[in-house]
């Protein structure tokens, strides 16, 4: 009888001990993978070409042409590696808790639009004309993404669930490849800017992130974390300018190609990590 009571007591202690696996507080770190749905929003653009026309080396006219344009939106889906560091703590050992986590993901996704024709409208003196700025391709990339999200949650014996939000920092790059400016003169399309010109800009944009997730503890030292994060990057605005020079026999043109773009991205990320407390 005494042995049976001891075995029952040991079993009860074992069940009780195994049931409470979420620590009262802990630092943690984890590695895993996320699936990203990236919405590359349309990029607003304004273009301007300034040109001087020379005949036998003598300036005979000056003109300009430009116009607004919107580079098209697209959606890209991609898996990416992810890492996180965090901390959580119960409020007075209750089921409620607070915490914060820093996450890093190498998204490395690019949206590409090919062969874009941007209508141009301009004038030389009192004469108006139309034109065409031809872009071989427009690329927008998201590389590294970091978020810092404080959160609040509620815990059970083996898990806790949380909601949070905070700032994000995203590395982006924009490329406008091989631009050539043309003017329609009579029935001819005349190359004004000469050899193709390319532009690029890389930025770190500050935005915000909202996250919701849940954990499952195998024991006080190891747990899984599954979360969803919505992130909106800050608006990236880039200004471009490049000189050009083009000769066609005794006629030559020189000037500048000028552009300005503005856009932002939104990312929906589903992340699974295996974490260890320390």
Steps between C-alpha positions, in 0.01 A plus 500: 500500500778736595682423172181569304455838669861588429460402133178704476667801658795466262265475203303808610825692546617389157174607330499832683862565411458410134180701470664829595766542231473874426757683717402807700753698294777427253727635231488293182643465153380305199554405137248406236335587172225732382272520200463852363227645282649827375282766339720726290273801469487717190783754484405858414754655266565838341747533215663798333752534220685827436687527173704742289527445125818598313550534123866499392594574860265797530206502744185530294224408747419380852207290608352279767263205522352301787195352654359302795490121503414212732719191499266200544438314826574130549494226764784259580492192728822367651639293788782655703719415801412673826655555843373662819603608849250580773395519863173441684383522860175429684327776695539391864506134390149532356388360165552844341841590364693760308803473277683622193685340212742604229472311171722489193411350163697493177211535255705554182205547262487706180210619286588569135301682231642483148491731194312802629407795275445830684315762291677837479363843416731792428587808300787663313440872493136538396485158336346219703569132447445159657754238587570170665737408782572129464606308813641153439398385851394634840606299806401538864662277762452427870808352666538502879210573734512561874218558750490586871159414647402537867204273576244398762363152541324235702653169605379147566699214650691422181449801275441871475330715237589860425425818304746779436631770274800722446744651250649325198812567296516370142785503249371578150650567159358661189643467150392672178698327228604628157292813445495663156308819417335533159314785331242461223600749230269478203461131429837409651595387851832672572742385770569811707698367798729253322638196685279341769531645851428307823409620849503322836449586868521293818325606821413391852139597560331526840145366523282313745412138576202334670533143623289222651624160602508205732760277660509137612753391765640147484676574830616819677802524267357432152192628318349565159382847399252543213411857407344723235643847435363782286766755406471824305826658395552873503456689174821495299555807283793513259626781279705418190703716265751408230655699214483378140671585174414371155639588156343423161724646231500878526211496749571441870286505813608533863298526817379324812256218572323572830259277690326459833328187635298432815360170631466264798453128559287282727607157622289223651729250673426164661794390717584176681804485728646256749620689809710441811467691826807615691 
